[in-house]
């Protein structure tokens, strides 16, 4: 009976993910099933659907329910200068390399609502590369890309972000980078003048440029092994020789067939340099 129940759960989850893909092109079918199941079960409860099958039936007849499910499937946990020691290492060991190029390119893959992109932009501004470096920000979701492009930040979080900024080696007054009003803050518009935003799927889409730094932090951990291998292939193809790759603290290059082509910069940081 338990096995039948598990089979029914897998089938209903697969059908829900297929429905999302069919209507939106957003492909969650190769994300790790336990993470997907947890998010979907929360939607079952929130929609008062009773079961996965009930949610599937509601999604099939209600476009608004489908849109809410799509938003729930995409996890957007992010903050500015998250893991400050990582950004300090970028400042100290990657920036000198970027300075050797007239127009360095940086790709923030899975940029979510933009906080990591903003962190890099501020860091580059302080290191004199703000106007020379083009930043590419991609994500599965058009909605979060629109938020990232707007540059808005919850003003109540700025104090916490400033603590991270200082620990990451920040050199100026953090609040000077924002237009701040009551309950509202926005990154100063000129800081996003050389940022390019686009929908991109690491699992199914191809490389679209060559980059000197690829930052793909806390994205791969949600993909299964096969999907990680494909994503690493796209990243490897996109990264210039001697370029740098940043991953999240819980991620590694275990599923990359090119892992021997990379050297870890610091034992304590998931920041790698492509050697060949």
N, C-alpha and C positions, 0 to 999 in steps of 0.2 A: 504493500500500500504506500509506504514511504517512497519507494523507488518510482511508483507511478506519479506520486505528487511531485517529486523532483523533476520527472520528465515533463509534466504539465507546466511547471514553473519555467523550465528552460524553453519550452516551445512558446509560451506566452511572451516571455521576455524577448525572444528572437523575433516574434511577430511585431512587437512594439517597436523594436529598433529598425526593422524593415520598413514599417510604416513611416517612421521619422525620415529615413533615408529616401523613400519614394517621394515624399512630399517636399523635402527641403534640400536633399543632396548632402546633408550633414551625416557623416558615416560614423556611428558609434558601435558598429557591429564587431569591431576588433578591439574594443576597449575591454579591460579585465571585467569579467562577468560579475564578481562579487561587488565591485564598486558600482556598476550599472544597476544591479539588482537593488542595492540599498537606496539609490536615488529614485528608482522607479517605485519602490514600495512606499517611500515618503509621499509620492504623488498619488498613489492609491488611497492613502489615508486622507490627504488634503482634498482630493476630488470626491471623497466619500463613495469610491467606486466598488468597494467590497473585496475585490480580487484583481489580479493581473488581467484576467480575461474581461472583467468588468471595465477596467481602464482601457483596454484595447477597444472594446465596443464603443466607449465614450469618445475616444480619440478619433475613431473612424467616422463618427457622425458630427463631431463638434470641433471645428478648426481652432477655436480659442483654447480648447483643452489640449490640442496637439501643440499649439504654440507654448503653452505653459510647460508641457512635458519637455519640449526642446530646450527651454531655458533651464530646466532642472537638471538635464543631462550634462550640461556644460558647467563644470566646476570653476568658479572664479574666486579663488582664495589668493589674494595678492596684497602686497604693501610696498611702500617705497623703501629702497635700500634694505630689502629683506636679506638677512644673513650679512651684516655689515662687513665682516672680515672678507667675504667673497669680493665685494666691491672695492675694498682696500687693496686686495691683490690685483684686481683689474687695473686700478689706478697706478700701482707701483710697477707691475710687470707687463701689462698689455699695452698701456698707453704709450710707452716709449717706442714700441713697435709700430703702433698706428701712426705715430708722428713721421715715420719714414715714407709714408705714402701721401701724395698730393691730395687724394680724395678717398680716404678710407670708407669702407662700407660695413655697416653693422646690421645684423638681422636678429630681431627679437621674435622668435617663433613661439606661438601661443601667448600673445601679448596680453590677453584678457582685457581688463578695463584700463590698462595703460600705465600702471604705477611703476613697473619695471622699466618700461621705455622712458618715462620721465626721469627715473634715477640715472640711467645712462646719459640722457641728454644734459642733465645738470653736471654730471661728472665731466663730460666732454667739454662743456662750456668753461668749467674751471681750469681745465688743462689746455685751453687754447685751441681746441679742435671743434668747437661748436659749429662754426660755419663751414668747415672743410669736410666734416663727416656726414654722410647720408645714412639715415636710419630707416630700415624697413620693418614694419610691424605687421604681423599676420596672425590670424586666428580663424577658427571654424565659423564663428558667429558674427554676422553682420551687425547685430545689436551691440555687442561689446566693442567692436571696432568703432562704431559711431561714438560710443562713450569715450573711448581712448582718444579719438581724434578731437573731441570737444575739449579735452584737457581738464575736465572737472575733477575735483577731489573733495571729499568730505572734510570740511574745515575742522571738525572735531578730532580728526586723526592727525592733524599737522604736528602737534606736539610730540606724539609718538614717532612720527616719521623724522622729526628733527633729531631725536635721540639716535636713530639709526644713521642718519646723515652724518652726525658728528663722529660716531664710531667708525664710519666708513672713510674717514679722512676729509670730511667736508671743510672747505676753506673760507666760506663767506657766511653771510646771514641767510639762513635757509628760507625765511619768509619773503625775502626779496625776489624769489623766483615765482611768486604767486600774486595774483590779484585777489585780495581777501575782503569779503563782506560778511555780514552776519549769517552764519550757517552755510556759507558758500565760499568756495575758493576755486581758482582756475590757474593752471600753469600759464605764465605770460605767453601770449600767442606767438611771439617771434621764436620761441624755443621749439615750436613744432613746425616751423617753416620749411625745414629740410627733412621732414618725416613723410614716408610713403606708407599708406595703409591698404591692405588687401586681404581678401579671404583666401586662405590656403590650408590644405589638408596634408599634413606630413605623411600620411599613410598612402594616399591615392594620387596626390599631385606630384609634379616633377620639380626639379631644381629650376630656379628662374633667374639666378645671377651668381656671381662669385663674391664671397664676403671675406673680410679679414677677421671678423669676430662674429660667431653665431652664439646667441644666448637662447637656450631651450631648457629652461629651468622649471622643474615640477610639472612637466607635460608627459614625458615618456613613462613615468611611473604608473600611469593609468592605462597604458597599452599592454596587450599581451606580447609574448616573446616574438611571434612572427611579425606583428605590426611594428614592434621596436626595431627589428632588423631592417624593415623597409624604410622606416623613418631615419635611421642612422645612415642608410645608403644615400638618401636625399641630402642629408646634412653633409656627409663626406664629399659628395659631388659638388656641393655649394661652397665648401670651405677652401680658401686659397692655401697652397702649401706654406707652411710656417704660420698659418692663421690659428686662431684660438677658438675653443669650444667650451662654453659654460653649461653645466648641468646642475640640477637641484641636489641638495644634500643627501637625499634618499635614493639617488640615481647613480648608475655606473655605466660603463661601456661593455658590460658583460654580453649583451646581445648584439654587439657590433662585430661584423666580420673583419672590420678594419682596425680593431682596437690596437694591434701592434704598430700601427702607423702613428700612434699618439703617445705623448709623454705627459704625465701629470706634473703640473708646476709645483704644487705644494701638497704634502701628505694630508693636510687638513682641509683642503679645498677641492671641490669637483670642477676644476678648471684645467683644461688640457690644451696642448699645442700639437698641431698636426706636423709631423716630421717629414712625411713623404706621401 
